Amino acid sequence: MQKKYVLPLLMVTPAVAQVMEAINLDVPAADSWSFSGVTGGDMTIDGDLISAPLGGTITNTVKALPKGNYKLVTLAGTVNAAVSVNGKAITDGRFTLDAKGDAVITVVAADNSQAFSFGIQTLELVFDFEAAKQALNTQLGKVDAVAELRDPATKLTEERAALLKEAADIAAAIEAIGEGSVKIYEENGFDSDNDTYTGNKIAKEIAAYAEQVKAFNEKVAPENEAYDIKVANEATIKGFNDGIAELNKLIGEITASLENVAESDLAFRNNATLTQLSIDTKALEASVKALEGSTTLLDPTKDGDPSPTLSHSLQKMQANLQKPSPMTRPTMWLTRLILPKSSTLPANMPKLWKQSTISPGS
């Protein structure tokens, strides 16, 4: 629905006008009009209605109107009156000011052989503020969302907050349009707008804001990607380290148990298989350590990625300690793992096995 904002006829500047929606304001006092050329009797005034018995001209000037479209609404008692604004005749009360300035209203008799009567009810600044508000909300709604920041350590937090505040400020300015006033009309450049509401101040701010958001999002995208890679790699590395920690725990438990083996069973205590497993575990740990800080996503599906090799090594070593044996007795599986064929199982090994957390698997 189109809204019309009524201006008082005798306002000096738009700033002092009390602009209300669809409110009829006081018409100018009769003595504010200039009279000339009246013949055939005296000019008479009846309230706000001015009547001339024959001929004559009356004029009034409304100063400092903004550029825009207007409608002059006359009183019901207006008869035989030909109205012009700034020298241009108007028939339906509508006229346009192509630039900010005065509106000189001139009234003469349409038929010079007859008397005329004339009175102004209101002068309306015609502008569809509601349509402008809706159009600008649509423009703002089409701007890309400000990207989320996933890295807690990012330096873009303040910039993002500033963009969100700017969006809120623009939204508030759009909402204020609904109040409808000459000040809002002029400050936002609606006097120079177009039918698509893209030529006003707020529309230009939205366009500039959209470019800022685009530039910001372009900075955020690689930062978020790097952070996602960091988090994913940390999870992968943690998985390796957890597996290595379990290996070290199992090796430690076996080693601690073997400390109680008699000196005469030195070959059992210094078993090469267990020693090599410890060496391999340390090597694996160093390889995993080297992956820390990598900016490339560890992806086993990609050629050349180190994670499949490390994963295979970890699984192989875990299998050496934990995979089920075809033999039925745990002590026999442990003996198979760490004893040379010529060695014999110490007498206390079954007890040590039970004390250990190592299981033969299932």
Helices and strands as residue ranges (DSSP letters): E 4-7, G 14-16, E 20-21, G 30-32, E 34-36, E 44-46, E 49-52, E 57-65, E 68-74, E 81-85, E 88-90, E 94-97, E 101-109, E 116-118, E 120-126, H 129-141, H 157-177, H 182-187, G 190-192, H 201-258, G 263-265, H 266-269, H 272-289, H 307-322, H 330-338, H 349-355
